[in-house]
Amino acid sequence: MIRENKKPDLAIDLHNDAGGNLHISRPKGDISGYLANMQKLDELLRKYTWFTEGSTKPSFRNPGSLGEGFMERFGIEAAIYELNYEWIAGLQKAPMAEDWISLGSKLPEVFYQYFKK
């Protein structure tokens, strides 16, 4: 896909942990456009879903992750979306199946708005 100039516009690796953050990659180089897009993604997740945990701090780096690896190797904007398996801060409760279903049903609107020109 890369050789044919058909790279994805966004890659997201979904994980579950006890934090729930959006892990933003910060490889070396000019990533100002990417950071603006990730801020937009964070804002859209907050607007359309129960996401409130926020994004990683500017000092965060994880070159072994899909997010940073895709950025460095292929120039694909990517992030890790950690789903907190213990607590949903935006709902003030432990997650249940219906909460994950609700999140999944709202993600299409997040992506529609993200890619909207």
Secondary structure as UniProt FT lines:
FT   TURN            2..5
FT   STRAND          11..17
FT   STRAND          22..24
FT   HELIX           32..48
FT   TURN            58..59
FT   TURN            63..64
FT   HELIX           66..74
FT   STRAND          78..84
FT   TURN            89..92
FT   HELIX           97..115
//
